[in-house]
Amino acid sequence: MPEAGGVTVYVTSWCGSCRSALRFLEDHSIAYETVDIEEDEAADALVMSLNRGNRSVPTVLVDGEHVLTEPSRAELAAQFGVDA
């Protein structure tokens, strides 16, 4: 599990939704760390445990807590208190 105090986004290299979520975070100057679940077996297992056995990405954790899976811009905006 990631350390408290930050945003971690679990992604894959081919995921368009992941690129969109990361672009949103960058556009709003929200610091984050990415973890590619195709390169990290433990991260893959974590994502699957958080998403009922599915490899759903992006999966977003804030302060080590699962908050969003495959979020829309509106969901990201609401989570981080910024405009969509």
Beta strands, then each sheet from edge to edge (+ up, - down):
strand 1: 7-11
strand 2: 33-36
strand 3: 59-62
strand 4: 65-69
sheet 1: 2+ 1+ 3- 4+
end
